[in-house]
Amino acid sequence: MDGHKQRQALTAAERAIEHLVAGKPDDAERASQRASELDQIGIFASLVAAVAGAAGDLRTGVRVSESHLAGLHAAVGVGPLSQLVDQLR
């Protein structure tokens, strides 16, 4: 495993959530794809789908739904990324 790539995956996942918080769904989806590509151990296996759901909500002009927030929380686990997800409430 390349630790540098895994760190880049974490950074891309963080950016994906930050883009959602900033109301930039397209950028969020690109960043989640990048995280998925770099992730070597499957930590972010469900991130792409979770971000896509939240991005879809943002595109329709509504807040991110509770079910999509739950999906994001599940995708990022407990920790700093989860705190970023909370900013979408």
N, C-alpha and C positions, 0 to 999 in steps of 0.2 A: 504494500500500500504506500502511496505517495502522500505523506502528510501535508505537503504544500497544496496538492490538488484538493484534499479534503477541506483544508482551511478556505480555499477559494470557493468551494461548494457552500460552506457556511456563510461566507460573505455574500454570495449571490442570493442565498435564501433570505438573508437579512434585507438585502436590497429589494427583493420581491415584496416583502411585507411593507417596507418603507414606501414603495411606490403605491401600494394599495392605500396606505394612510394618506398619501399625497393626492389621491384621486387619479392616478395614472395607470389604468388597467392594462394597457398594451405593454408598458414598460415592466409592469409586475409579471405579466405572463412570460416575457422574454427572460427576465431574471430567474424565474422559477425553472424554466427550461434549462438555463445554464447551470443552475444548481443541480438539477437532475443529471445532466451530462457529466459533471465533475464528481458527483457523489460516488464513491467507490465502495461504500459499505451499506448503502440502502437506508441511511438515516432520513433522507428526504424523498422516499419512494412515493409518497402520496401528496407531495407538495404541489406538483403541477395541476392535478385535479382540484385540489383545495383552492389554489389561487385562481384557477379558471372559474370556479363557482362564485367566488367573491368578486372577481373582475366583472362577471356577467351582471351581478347586482349593481355594481357601480355604473356600468354602461346604461342601465335602464333608469338611472337617476335616483335609486333608492339606497338606503343604508344596507350594509352587508347583513344578511339574514343571520339569525341565531344558528341555524343549521350550518351555514357556511363558516361562521365563526368557530363553531365546534370542530368542523373539518380542518380549519387552519390550526387550531390548538392541537388537534391530534397529529397533524403533519409536522409540527415543529417541536412538540414535546414541551416539557417544563423547562423554564429558563428565560434568558433574556429575549429570545424571539417571541415567546409567549406574551411577554409584557408588551412587545410591539403590537401583537395581534389585539391586545386589550384596547389599544388606542383607536381601533375601528368601531368601538361601541358608541 
